[in-house]
Amino acid sequence: MDRARGRRVRRTPAPDGSIVIRRSLALAALAAVLLLIGTAPVAAQQGNTTAPNGTAVDSERIDATTVLVSSDYDAETDMASVTIRSERPQQITVTDAGATFQGGEIPQRSVMVKPGETTTLKIPVTEVRGWTGVTVATSQTLYAVPISGMDTSTLAFLDNLTPRTALVWGAISMVVWMVLGGIYVLWIEGGEPEVA
C-alpha cells in the first residue's frame, strides 16, 4: 500500500532470466532476418551485365558510350589487359598510369573500335608501391582503372561492400557481441541472473 496517497500499488515480479534471454535472442533473430530481406534487391542493382555466352560480367561505365568490361594484371609478365566495349566507333587509348612515377616515356596503346565491339588491349605496366593501373582515354573522358594492389585478399570483400550490407554486417556483429556478453554475464553469475 502506498502510504503517501493511501492507494494500493501493484508490483509485477521481475521476469525470469531465461525468458529475458529467449526474448532477446528472438528479437535479434527477427532483426537480422528483416535486415537480410531488405538487402536482397541490392545484388540486382549492381553493374553486372551478361556476356553473349550467358556468364555474368562485372562492368563499369567509362562514359555514355564506353564500358570497361574487365581488367587484369599478370605479375609474371608485368602486362595489364583491359577489355572495353563501345557503342559507337571511336579511338580508345590505354596508358600505363604507374609510369608517371618513373618519368620518361609512358607506354600507351591505341585502337579504333567499332560499335558493339568488345576489344581487349594489353599493355606493359609499372608497379609502384605494390599498385598497378592504367588510364583509358576516349574522346569524352580520361578514366583511371586501378588494376591490382598490395595483397589485401583478407580485406577484398570491403571493395564490394555497399552501405546497406555494411549496416547488415554491423547489426549482425552487434547482436553476436550482445549474445556473447549475455552468456558471459550468466556464466559469471553462475547461471542465474542477479536481481538488483
VOFITI-532817 format. One record per atom (N, C-alpha, C): atom name; residue in one letter; x, y, z; residue number from 1. Coordinates in Angstrom, 2 decimals, padded with zeros to 5 digits. Atoms other than C-alpha are relative to their C-alpha. Last residue first. Layout:
BEGIN
R,atom,type,xx,yy,zz,seq
R,CA,A,X,Y,Z,NUM
...
//
This chain:
BEGIN
R,atom,type,xx,yy,zz,seq
R,N,A,-000.46,-001.11,-000.83,196
R,CA,A,019.04,-005.73,-008.15,196
R,C,A,-000.98,000.33,001.08,196
R,N,V,000.98,-001.09,000.08,195
R,CA,V,018.13,-009.14,-009.48,195
R,C,V,000.43,001.08,000.97,195
R,N,E,000.28,-000.62,-001.28,194
R,CA,E,021.08,-011.43,-010.06,194
R,C,E,-000.98,001.14,-000.20,194
R,N,P,-000.23,-001.44,-000.07,193
R,CA,P,020.96,-013.56,-013.17,193
R,C,P,-000.36,000.55,001.37,193
R,N,E,001.21,-000.71,-000.44,192
R,CA,E,021.25,-017.28,-012.58,192
R,C,E,000.31,001.49,000.01,192
R,N,G,001.18,000.50,000.71,191
R,CA,G,023.79,-019.43,-014.46,191
R,C,G,-001.29,000.67,000.38,191
R,N,G,000.29,001.40,-000.33,190
R,CA,G,026.65,-018.96,-012.00,190
R,C,G,-001.29,-000.51,-000.63,190
R,N,E,000.98,000.04,-001.08,189
R,CA,E,026.73,-015.16,-012.09,189
R,C,E,-000.41,-001.42,000.35,189
R,N,I,-000.60,-000.60,-001.20,188
R,CA,I,029.97,-015.16,-014.13,188
R,C,I,-000.95,-000.11,001.18,188
R,N,W,-001.07,000.90,-000.47,187
R,CA,W,028.49,-017.61,-016.63,187
R,C,W,000.65,000.54,001.27,187
R,N,L,000.63,001.17,-000.63,186
R,CA,L,025.29,-015.59,-016.93,186
R,C,L,001.05,-000.96,000.54,186
R,N,V,000.57,-000.46,-001.27,185
R,CA,V,027.36,-012.45,-017.54,185
R,C,V,-000.68,-001.15,000.72,185
R,N,Y,-001.10,-000.23,-000.95,184
R,CA,Y,029.44,-014.24,-020.18,184
R,C,Y,-000.53,000.43,001.36,184
R,N,I,-000.47,001.33,-000.43,183
R,CA,I,026.33,-015.57,-021.94,183
R,C,I,001.11,000.15,001.02,183
R,N,G,001.01,000.59,-000.87,182
R,CA,G,024.88,-012.07,-022.02,182
R,C,G,000.41,-001.36,000.53,182
R,N,G,-000.04,-000.72,-001.27,181
R,CA,G,028.11,-010.61,-023.40,181
R,C,G,-001.00,-000.56,000.99,181
R,N,L,-001.19,000.46,-000.71,180
R,CA,L,028.25,-013.31,-026.09,180
R,C,L,000.14,000.70,001.36,180
R,N,V,000.25,001.37,-000.45,179
R,CA,V,024.66,-012.55,-027.04,179
R,C,V,001.20,-000.53,000.78,179
R,N,M,000.99,-000.06,-001.08,178
R,CA,M,025.33,-008.81,-027.18,178
R,C,M,-000.27,-001.39,000.57,178
R,N,W,-000.68,-000.48,-001.21,177
R,CA,W,028.54,-009.36,-029.16,177
R,C,W,-000.97,000.11,001.17,177
R,N,V,-000.91,001.06,-000.47,176
R,CA,V,026.67,-011.50,-031.70,176
R,C,V,000.70,000.42,001.28,176
R,N,V,000.82,001.03,-000.63,175
R,CA,V,023.88,-008.93,-031.95,175
R,C,V,000.88,-001.12,000.55,175
R,N,M,000.50,-000.55,-001.26,174
R,CA,M,026.39,-006.13,-032.61,174
R,C,M,-000.82,-001.05,000.75,174
R,N,S,-001.10,000.06,-000.97,173
R,CA,S,028.20,-008.26,-035.22,173
R,C,S,-000.45,000.56,001.35,173
R,N,I,-000.27,001.40,-000.36,172
R,CA,I,024.91,-008.88,-037.02,172
R,C,I,001.11,-000.08,001.04,172
R,N,A,001.08,000.45,-000.88,171
R,CA,A,023.97,-005.20,-036.90,171
R,C,A,000.23,-001.44,000.45,171
R,N,G,-000.15,-000.69,-001.28,170
R,CA,G,027.36,-004.17,-038.31,170
R,C,G,-001.05,-000.45,000.99,170
R,N,W,-001.10,000.65,-000.71,169
R,CA,W,027.11,-006.83,-041.02,169
R,C,W,000.27,000.67,001.36,169
R,N,V,000.41,001.35,-000.38,168
R,CA,V,023.67,-005.56,-042.00,168
R,C,V,001.11,-000.68,000.79,168
R,N,L,000.95,-000.11,-001.11,167
R,CA,L,024.75,-001.90,-041.95,167
R,C,L,-000.41,-001.39,000.50,167
R,N,A,-000.80,-000.40,-001.16,166
R,CA,A,027.79,-002.69,-044.10,166
R,C,A,-000.90,000.12,001.23,166
R,N,T,-000.61,001.23,-000.52,165
R,CA,T,025.45,-004.58,-046.45,165
R,C,T,000.92,000.32,001.18,165
R,N,R,001.02,000.86,-000.59,164
R,CA,R,023.31,-001.44,-046.78,164
R,C,R,000.61,-001.29,000.55,164
R,N,P,000.43,-000.49,-001.31,163
R,CA,P,026.27,000.90,-047.25,163
R,C,P,-001.03,-000.91,000.67,163
R,N,T,000.90,-001.14,000.17,162
R,CA,T,027.63,-001.29,-050.06,162
R,C,T,-000.41,000.50,001.39,162
R,N,L,000.93,-000.22,-001.09,161
R,CA,L,030.68,-003.53,-049.63,161
R,C,L,-000.84,001.25,-000.25,161
R,N,N,001.36,000.14,000.53,160
R,CA,N,032.30,-004.58,-052.89,160
R,C,N,-001.08,000.27,001.04,160
R,N,D,000.10,-000.72,001.27,159
R,CA,D,035.83,-003.36,-052.08,159
R,C,D,-001.43,-000.01,-000.53,159
R,N,L,000.34,-001.39,-000.26,158
R,CA,L,035.44,-004.45,-048.44,158
R,C,L,-000.16,000.81,-001.28,158
R,N,F,001.45,-000.14,-000.04,157
R,CA,F,035.31,-008.12,-049.51,157
R,C,F,-000.41,001.45,000.24,157
R,N,A,000.54,-000.23,001.34,156
R,CA,A,038.98,-007.87,-050.51,156
R,C,A,-001.51,000.19,000.01,156
R,N,L,000.94,-001.11,-000.06,155
R,CA,L,040.07,-007.46,-046.88,155
R,C,L,-000.65,000.28,-001.34,155
R,N,T,000.83,000.15,-001.19,154
R,CA,T,041.79,-010.83,-046.41,154
R,C,T,-001.02,001.12,000.12,154
R,N,S,001.02,001.01,000.18,153
R,CA,S,042.95,-010.77,-050.02,153
R,C,S,-000.87,-000.18,001.24,153
R,N,T,001.05,-000.32,-000.96,152
R,CA,T,044.73,-007.47,-049.49,152
R,C,T,-001.11,-001.04,-000.06,152
R,N,D,000.79,001.18,-000.31,151
R,CA,D,047.98,-008.38,-051.20,151
R,C,D,-000.97,000.32,001.12,151
R,N,M,-000.67,000.89,-000.92,150
R,CA,M,049.14,-004.99,-052.38,150
R,C,M,-000.92,-001.15,000.35,150
R,N,G,-000.70,-000.66,-001.09,149
R,CA,G,047.38,-003.56,-055.34,149
R,C,G,000.70,-001.00,000.85,149
R,N,S,-000.38,000.87,-001.12,148
R,CA,S,045.94,-004.53,-058.65,148
R,C,S,000.75,000.82,001.02,148
R,N,I,000.16,001.41,000.34,147
R,CA,I,044.06,-002.99,-061.55,147
R,C,I,000.37,-000.91,001.17,147
R,N,P,-000.95,000.72,-000.85,146
R,CA,P,043.34,000.63,-060.67,146
R,C,P,-000.21,-001.50,-000.21,146
R,N,V,000.37,001.38,-000.32,145
R,CA,V,041.48,001.95,-063.74,145
R,C,V,001.08,-000.60,000.88,145
R,N,A,-001.04,000.75,-000.71,144
R,CA,A,041.55,005.74,-064.20,144
R,C,A,-000.53,-001.38,000.38,144
R,N,Y,000.52,000.82,-001.09,143
R,CA,Y,039.25,007.26,-066.87,143
R,C,Y,001.13,-000.81,000.62,143
R,N,L,-001.21,000.74,-000.39,142
R,CA,L,040.06,010.12,-069.24,142
R,C,L,-000.35,-000.71,001.29,142
R,N,T,-000.50,000.03,-001.38,141
R,CA,T,036.83,011.33,-070.86,141
R,C,T,001.34,-000.72,000.11,141
R,N,Q,000.78,-000.75,-000.98,140
R,CA,Q,034.85,012.26,-073.98,140
R,C,Q,000.62,000.06,001.39,140
R,N,S,000.13,-001.38,000.47,139
R,CA,S,037.01,011.27,-076.96,139
R,C,S,-000.71,000.87,001.04,139
R,N,T,000.93,-000.02,001.13,138
R,CA,T,038.05,008.17,-075.04,138
R,C,T,-000.07,001.45,-000.47,138
R,N,A,000.41,-001.28,000.57,137
R,CA,A,041.08,007.72,-072.80,137
R,C,A,-000.95,-000.23,-001.17,137
R,N,V,000.69,000.26,001.25,136
R,CA,V,041.55,004.70,-070.54,136
R,C,V,-000.52,001.34,-000.50,136
R,N,T,001.04,-000.98,000.31,135
R,CA,T,044.12,005.10,-067.80,135
R,C,T,-000.60,-000.38,-001.34,135
R,N,V,-000.05,-000.60,001.33,134
R,CA,V,046.03,002.16,-066.41,134
R,C,V,-001.01,001.13,-000.05,134
R,N,G,001.24,-000.55,000.55,133
R,CA,G,046.82,000.69,-063.03,133
R,C,G,000.24,000.58,-001.37,133
R,N,T,-000.07,-000.20,001.44,132
R,CA,T,049.36,-001.07,-060.87,132
R,C,T,-001.34,000.55,-000.47,132
R,N,W,001.21,-000.32,000.74,131
R,CA,W,049.98,-000.97,-057.12,131
R,C,W,000.28,000.12,-001.48,131
R,N,G,000.95,001.11,-000.01,130
R,CA,G,052.60,-002.65,-054.93,130
R,C,G,-001.27,000.22,-000.79,130
R,N,R,000.38,000.29,-001.39,129
R,CA,R,054.50,000.54,-054.16,129
R,C,R,-001.07,-001.08,000.08,129
R,N,V,-000.49,-001.03,-000.90,128
R,CA,V,054.57,001.38,-057.88,128
R,C,V,-000.57,-000.26,001.38,128
R,N,E,000.51,000.19,-001.36,127
R,CA,E,054.23,-001.44,-060.41,127
R,C,E,000.66,001.02,000.91,127
R,N,T,-001.02,-000.20,-001.03,126
R,CA,T,054.75,-000.27,-063.98,126
R,C,T,-000.65,-000.17,001.37,126
R,N,V,000.28,-000.96,-001.06,125
R,CA,V,052.53,-001.59,-066.75,125
R,C,V,001.11,000.02,001.03,125
R,N,P,-000.90,000.17,-001.15,124
R,CA,P,053.12,-003.28,-070.11,124
R,C,P,-000.27,001.10,001.02,124
R,N,I,-001.01,-001.04,-000.09,123
R,CA,I,049.97,-003.04,-072.27,123
R,C,I,000.93,-000.31,001.17,123
R,N,K,-001.04,000.41,-000.94,122
R,CA,K,047.35,-005.49,-073.49,122
R,C,K,001.11,001.04,-000.06,122
R,N,L,-001.31,-000.61,000.24,121
R,CA,L,044.12,-004.25,-075.11,121
R,C,L,000.96,-000.48,001.08,121
R,N,T,-000.93,000.17,-001.11,120
R,CA,T,040.96,-006.36,-075.29,120
R,C,T,001.34,000.60,-000.40,120
R,N,T,-001.41,000.05,000.35,119
R,CA,T,038.16,-005.20,-077.58,119
R,C,T,000.84,-000.15,001.26,119
R,N,T,-000.74,000.12,-001.25,118
R,CA,T,034.39,-005.75,-077.39,118
R,C,T,001.46,-000.25,-000.36,118
R,N,E,-001.17,000.88,-000.04,117
R,CA,E,032.59,-004.47,-080.48,117
R,C,E,000.63,000.01,001.39,117
R,N,G,000.39,001.30,-000.51,116
R,CA,G,029.06,-003.02,-080.29,116
R,C,G,001.15,-000.98,000.15,116
R,N,P,001.17,000.04,-000.89,115
R,CA,P,030.06,-000.09,-082.50,115
R,C,P,-000.35,-001.43,000.40,115
R,N,K,001.25,-000.10,000.76,114
R,CA,K,033.57,-000.47,-083.95,114
R,C,K,-001.18,-000.05,000.98,114
R,N,V,001.02,001.02,-000.25,113
R,CA,V,036.78,000.19,-082.05,113
R,C,V,-001.26,000.30,-000.81,113
R,N,M,001.28,-000.50,000.49,112
R,CA,M,039.90,002.05,-083.18,112
R,C,M,-001.03,-001.11,000.17,112
R,N,V,000.71,000.87,000.92,111
R,CA,V,042.89,001.08,-081.05,111
R,C,V,-001.31,000.69,-000.40,111
R,N,S,001.27,-000.52,000.53,110
R,CA,S,045.52,002.95,-079.10,110
R,C,S,-000.60,-001.00,-000.97,110
R,N,R,000.46,000.77,001.15,109
R,CA,R,048.31,001.62,-076.87,109
R,C,R,-001.36,000.53,-000.41,109
R,N,Q,001.42,-000.14,000.30,108
R,CA,Q,050.37,003.52,-074.35,108
R,C,Q,-000.34,-000.81,-001.24,108
R,N,P,000.58,000.95,000.93,107
R,CA,P,053.70,003.15,-072.58,107
R,C,P,-001.49,000.27,-000.21,107
R,N,I,001.08,000.78,-000.62,106
R,CA,I,054.89,006.37,-070.91,106
R,C,I,-000.58,-000.96,-001.04,106
R,N,E,001.07,000.37,000.93,105
R,CA,E,058.24,007.82,-072.00,105
R,C,E,-001.00,-000.93,000.68,105
R,N,G,-000.35,000.48,001.34,104
R,CA,G,060.29,009.33,-069.19,104
R,C,G,-001.21,-000.34,-000.83,104
R,N,G,-000.50,-001.03,000.90,103
R,CA,G,059.41,009.56,-065.51,103
R,C,G,000.33,-000.60,-001.36,103
R,N,Q,-001.34,000.34,000.45,102
R,CA,Q,059.13,006.64,-063.10,102
R,C,Q,000.63,001.12,-000.82,102
R,N,F,-000.89,-000.07,-001.16,101
R,CA,F,056.13,007.95,-061.14,101
R,C,F,001.45,-000.28,-000.39,101
R,N,T,-000.19,-001.42,-000.32,100
R,CA,T,054.23,008.73,-064.37,100
R,C,T,000.92,000.17,001.21,100
R,N,A,-001.21,-000.52,000.64,99
R,CA,A,054.85,005.12,-065.43,99
R,C,A,000.23,001.48,000.31,99
R,N,G,-001.13,000.05,-000.92,98
R,CA,G,052.29,003.87,-062.90,98
R,C,G,001.27,000.60,-000.57,98
R,N,A,000.10,-001.07,-001.00,97
R,CA,A,049.34,005.03,-065.02,97
R,C,A,001.21,000.04,000.92,97
R,N,D,-000.51,000.49,-001.28,96
R,CA,D,050.29,002.92,-068.05,96
R,C,D,000.00,001.14,001.01,96
R,N,T,-001.31,-000.49,-000.41,95
R,CA,T,048.11,004.28,-070.87,95
R,C,T,000.38,-000.59,001.33,95
R,N,V,-000.29,000.50,-001.34,94
R,CA,V,045.14,002.83,-072.79,94
R,C,V,001.44,000.36,000.32,94
R,N,T,-001.43,000.08,-000.34,93
R,CA,T,043.90,004.82,-075.78,93
R,C,T,000.15,-000.45,001.44,93
R,N,I,-000.21,000.15,-001.44,92
R,CA,I,040.45,004.34,-077.31,92
R,C,I,001.49,-000.18,000.22,92
R,N,Q,-001.36,000.42,-000.34,91
R,CA,Q,039.56,005.61,-080.77,91
R,C,Q,000.12,-000.02,001.51,91
R,N,Q,-000.85,-000.98,-000.66,90
R,CA,Q,035.87,005.69,-081.55,90
R,C,Q,001.39,-000.57,000.23,90
R,N,P,-001.38,000.08,000.46,89
R,CA,P,033.06,003.97,-083.43,89
R,C,P,000.82,001.11,000.66,89
R,N,R,-000.18,-000.81,001.20,88
R,CA,R,029.95,003.85,-081.26,88
R,C,R,001.44,-000.13,-000.47,88
R,N,E,001.28,-000.03,000.73,87
R,CA,E,028.52,001.57,-078.56,87
R,C,E,000.09,000.86,-001.26,87
R,N,S,000.44,-001.33,000.41,86
R,CA,S,031.95,000.65,-077.21,86
R,C,S,-001.29,-000.10,-000.79,86
R,N,R,001.07,000.10,000.99,85
R,CA,R,033.05,-002.40,-075.23,85
R,C,R,-000.50,001.42,-000.29,85
R,N,I,000.89,-001.14,000.12,84
R,CA,I,036.39,-002.50,-073.39,84
R,C,I,-001.04,-000.27,-001.08,84
R,N,T,001.03,000.33,000.98,83
R,CA,T,038.60,-005.31,-072.10,83
R,C,T,-001.06,001.10,000.03,83
R,N,V,001.22,-000.76,-000.25,82
R,CA,V,041.82,-004.22,-070.37,82
R,C,V,-000.99,-000.32,-001.12,82
R,N,S,000.93,000.15,001.11,81
R,CA,S,044.87,-006.45,-070.11,81
R,C,S,-001.31,000.66,000.40,81
R,N,A,001.40,-000.20,-000.37,80
R,CA,A,047.81,-005.47,-067.96,80
R,C,A,-000.84,-000.24,-001.23,80
R,N,M,000.93,-000.44,001.04,79
R,CA,M,051.28,-006.87,-068.53,79
R,C,M,-001.40,000.13,000.59,79
R,N,D,000.26,-001.43,-000.22,78
R,CA,D,054.09,-007.11,-065.98,78
R,C,D,-000.89,000.57,-001.09,78
R,N,T,-000.41,-000.71,001.22,77
R,CA,T,054.98,-010.56,-067.45,77
R,C,T,-000.13,001.52,000.13,77
R,N,E,-001.18,000.64,000.58,76
R,CA,E,054.95,-012.55,-064.21,76
R,C,E,000.52,000.76,-001.22,76
R,N,A,-001.22,-000.44,-000.69,75
R,CA,A,052.62,-010.13,-062.41,75
R,C,A,001.26,-000.60,-000.60,75
R,N,D,-000.85,001.19,-000.08,74
R,CA,D,049.80,-010.63,-064.93,74
R,C,D,001.34,000.43,000.58,74
R,N,Y,-001.43,-000.24,-000.03,73
R,CA,Y,047.23,-007.87,-064.32,73
R,C,Y,000.73,-001.33,000.16,73
R,N,D,-000.78,001.05,-000.66,72
R,CA,D,043.54,-007.93,-065.21,72
R,C,D,001.48,000.35,-000.09,72
R,N,S,-001.42,-000.36,000.00,71
R,CA,S,040.78,-005.57,-066.28,71
R,C,S,000.74,-001.05,000.81,71
R,N,S,-000.86,000.64,-001.00,70
R,CA,S,037.18,-006.26,-067.23,70
R,C,S,001.41,000.56,-000.10,70
R,N,V,000.55,001.32,-000.30,69
R,CA,V,034.15,-004.96,-069.15,69
R,C,V,000.83,-000.70,001.07,69
R,N,L,-001.16,000.82,-000.38,68
R,CA,L,035.02,-001.25,-069.09,68
R,C,L,-000.56,-001.35,000.44,68
R,N,V,000.09,000.80,-001.21,67
R,CA,V,032.03,000.28,-070.89,67
R,C,V,001.30,-000.77,000.20,67
R,N,T,-001.12,000.92,-000.19,66
R,CA,T,032.02,003.10,-073.45,66
R,C,T,-000.12,-000.69,001.35,66
R,N,T,000.00,001.03,001.04,65
R,CA,T,029.06,005.01,-074.92,65
R,C,T,001.08,-001.06,000.19,65
R,N,A,001.34,000.35,000.47,64
R,CA,A,027.96,007.41,-072.15,64
R,C,A,-000.01,-001.16,-001.00,64
R,N,D,000.76,-001.16,000.41,63
R,CA,D,031.36,007.37,-070.43,63
R,C,D,-001.33,-000.49,-000.58,63
R,N,I,-001.04,-001.02,000.11,62
R,CA,I,033.57,004.90,-068.58,62
R,C,I,-000.62,001.33,-000.41,62
R,N,R,000.23,-000.92,001.11,61
R,CA,R,030.71,002.68,-067.41,61
R,C,R,001.07,001.08,000.05,61
R,N,E,000.04,-001.38,-000.44,60
R,CA,E,032.00,-000.10,-065.21,60
R,C,E,-000.23,000.87,-001.22,60
R,N,S,-000.37,-001.05,000.94,59
R,CA,S,031.38,-003.79,-065.80,59
R,C,S,-000.12,001.36,000.67,59
R,N,D,000.02,-001.30,-000.66,58
R,CA,D,031.20,-007.05,-063.87,58
R,C,D,000.44,001.05,-001.00,58
R,N,V,-001.26,-000.73,000.11,57
R,CA,V,030.45,-009.99,-066.19,57
R,C,V,-000.16,001.32,000.74,57
R,N,A,000.08,-001.35,-000.53,56
R,CA,A,027.77,-012.63,-065.67,56
R,C,A,001.38,000.64,-000.02,56
R,N,T,-000.63,-000.16,-001.31,55
R,CA,T,028.03,-015.66,-067.94,55
R,C,T,-000.08,001.46,000.43,55
R,N,G,000.91,000.20,-001.11,54
R,CA,G,025.49,-016.26,-070.73,54
R,C,G,000.62,000.16,001.37,54
R,N,N,000.04,001.41,-000.35,53
R,CA,N,027.88,-016.85,-073.66,53
R,C,N,-000.84,-000.27,001.24,53
R,N,P,000.72,000.80,000.99,52
R,CA,P,027.00,-013.43,-075.08,52
R,C,P,-000.07,-001.49,000.34,52
R,N,A,-000.80,000.18,001.21,51
R,CA,A,028.09,-011.77,-071.81,51
R,C,A,-000.78,-000.86,-000.99,51
R,N,T,-000.11,001.39,000.40,50
R,CA,T,025.51,-010.71,-069.26,50
R,C,T,000.75,-000.07,-001.32,50
R,N,T,000.62,000.23,001.29,49
R,CA,T,025.89,-007.41,-067.47,49
R,C,T,000.17,-001.47,-000.34,49
R,N,N,-000.28,001.27,000.65,48
R,CA,N,026.54,-006.59,-063.84,48
R,C,N,-000.71,-000.06,-001.34,48
R,N,G,-000.33,-000.10,001.41,47
R,CA,G,026.75,-003.06,-062.54,47
R,C,G,000.40,-001.31,-000.63,47
R,N,Q,-001.40,-000.27,000.27,46
R,CA,Q,024.94,-003.52,-059.23,46
R,C,Q,000.28,-000.11,-001.48,46
R,N,Q,-000.22,-001.37,000.41,45
R,CA,Q,021.17,-003.19,-058.91,45
R,C,Q,001.45,000.29,-000.35,45
R,N,A,000.51,-000.20,001.34,44
R,CA,A,020.27,-006.90,-058.84,44
R,C,A,000.30,001.40,-000.52,44
R,N,A,-000.84,000.73,000.96,43
R,CA,A,022.52,-007.53,-055.87,43
R,C,A,-000.46,000.23,-001.43,43
R,N,V,-001.22,-000.75,000.30,42
R,CA,V,020.75,-004.79,-053.89,42
R,C,V,000.84,-000.70,-001.05,42
R,N,P,000.05,-000.65,001.30,41
R,CA,P,017.32,-006.45,-054.12,41
R,C,P,001.29,000.70,-000.40,41
R,N,A,000.08,000.91,001.14,40
R,CA,A,018.16,-008.92,-051.31,40
R,C,A,-000.05,000.73,-001.34,40
R,N,T,-001.17,-000.12,000.87,39
R,CA,T,019.31,-006.28,-048.81,39
R,C,T,-000.08,-000.88,-001.23,39
R,N,G,-000.11,-001.32,000.59,38
R,CA,G,015.94,-005.72,-047.11,38
R,C,G,001.17,000.16,-000.94,38
R,N,I,001.03,-000.08,001.03,37
R,CA,I,015.46,-009.44,-046.54,37
R,C,I,000.07,001.34,-000.71,37
R,N,L,-000.45,000.79,001.14,36
R,CA,L,018.79,-009.53,-044.73,36
R,C,L,-001.03,000.02,-001.12,36
R,N,L,-001.09,-000.70,000.68,35
R,CA,L,017.78,-006.66,-042.47,35
R,C,L,000.48,-000.77,-001.23,35
R,N,L,000.55,-001.17,000.67,34
R,CA,L,014.44,-008.29,-041.63,34
R,C,L,001.08,000.79,-000.75,34
R,N,V,000.77,000.47,001.16,33
R,CA,V,016.11,-011.62,-040.88,33
R,C,V,-000.57,001.19,-000.77,33
R,N,A,-000.95,000.47,001.02,32
R,CA,A,018.71,-009.97,-038.62,32
R,C,A,-000.72,-000.46,-001.26,32
R,N,A,-000.67,-001.16,000.59,31
R,CA,A,016.04,-008.01,-036.74,31
R,C,A,000.96,-000.42,-001.09,31
R,N,L,000.98,-000.70,000.83,30
R,CA,L,013.94,-011.15,-036.19,30
R,C,L,000.64,001.20,-000.69,30
R,N,A,000.19,000.81,001.21,29
R,CA,A,016.98,-013.09,-034.95,29
R,C,A,-000.99,000.67,-000.95,29
R,N,A,-001.21,-000.11,000.80,28
R,CA,A,017.86,-010.29,-032.52,28
R,C,A,-000.13,-000.79,-001.30,28
R,N,L,-000.02,-001.33,000.61,27
R,CA,L,014.27,-010.07,-031.27,27
R,C,L,001.23,000.18,-000.89,27
R,N,A,001.07,-000.04,001.00,26
R,CA,A,014.13,-013.85,-030.72,26
R,C,A,-000.03,001.36,-000.70,26
R,N,L,-000.43,000.78,001.17,25
R,CA,L,017.51,-013.85,-028.99,25
R,C,L,-001.05,000.04,-001.10,25
R,N,S,-001.09,-000.73,000.66,24
R,CA,S,016.47,-011.02,-026.67,24
R,C,S,000.47,-000.74,-001.25,24
R,N,R,000.58,-001.16,000.67,23
R,CA,R,013.14,-012.70,-025.86,23
R,C,R,001.08,000.77,-000.77,23
R,N,R,000.78,000.48,001.14,22
R,CA,R,014.85,-016.00,-025.12,22
R,C,R,-000.60,001.17,-000.78,22
R,N,I,-000.96,000.45,001.03,21
R,CA,I,017.45,-014.29,-022.92,21
R,C,I,-000.75,-000.48,-001.23,21
R,N,V,-000.65,-001.19,000.55,20
R,CA,V,014.79,-012.39,-020.99,20
R,C,V,000.96,-000.39,-001.13,20
R,N,I,001.00,-000.65,000.85,19
R,CA,I,012.74,-015.55,-020.51,19
R,C,I,000.62,001.22,-000.67,19
R,N,S,000.08,000.77,001.24,18
R,CA,S,015.81,-017.41,-019.25,18
R,C,S,-001.02,000.61,-000.96,18
R,N,G,-001.16,-000.25,000.87,17
R,CA,G,016.48,-014.68,-016.68,17
R,C,G,-000.07,-000.74,-001.31,17
R,N,D,-001.05,001.00,-000.17,16
R,CA,D,012.94,-014.92,-015.19,16
R,C,D,001.12,000.28,-001.00,16
R,N,P,000.06,001.22,000.82,15
R,CA,P,010.91,-011.75,-015.44,15
R,C,P,001.21,-000.89,000.27,15
R,N,A,-000.99,-000.08,001.08,14
R,CA,A,010.88,-009.33,-012.49,14
R,C,A,-000.04,-001.29,-000.81,14
R,N,P,-001.29,000.65,-000.26,13
R,CA,P,007.67,-009.58,-010.47,13
R,C,P,000.93,000.15,-001.22,13
R,N,T,-000.12,001.20,000.82,12
R,CA,T,004.97,-007.01,-011.07,12
R,C,T,001.36,-000.61,000.27,12
R,N,R,-001.35,000.19,000.53,11
R,CA,R,004.21,-004.61,-008.22,11
R,C,R,000.02,-001.30,-000.81,11
R,N,R,-000.20,001.38,000.46,10
R,CA,R,000.68,-003.44,-007.53,10
R,C,R,001.37,-000.12,-000.64,10
R,N,V,-000.85,000.05,001.18,9
R,CA,V,000.44,-000.26,-005.51,9
R,C,V,000.25,-001.46,-000.34,9
R,N,R,-000.75,001.24,000.05,8
R,CA,R,-002.51,000.06,-003.08,8
R,C,R,000.78,-000.03,-001.31,8
R,N,R,000.40,000.95,001.03,7
R,CA,R,-003.60,003.59,-002.60,7
R,C,R,000.87,-001.24,000.09,7
R,N,G,001.04,000.87,-000.48,6
R,CA,G,-003.50,005.79,000.51,6
R,C,G,-000.50,-001.00,-001.02,6
R,N,R,001.25,-000.32,000.69,5
R,CA,R,-001.62,008.57,-001.18,5
R,C,R,-001.14,-000.91,000.44,5
R,N,A,000.12,-001.43,000.23,4
R,CA,A,001.52,008.74,000.95,4
R,C,A,-001.35,000.35,-000.63,4
R,N,R,000.48,-000.71,-001.17,3
R,CA,R,001.07,005.24,002.35,3
R,C,R,-000.20,001.49,-000.27,3
R,N,D,-000.74,-001.25,000.08,2
R,CA,D,001.31,003.42,-000.97,2
R,C,D,-000.54,000.91,001.09,2
R,N,M,000.85,-001.17,000.00,1
R,CA,M,000.00,000.00,000.00,1
R,C,M,000.90,001.24,000.00,1
//
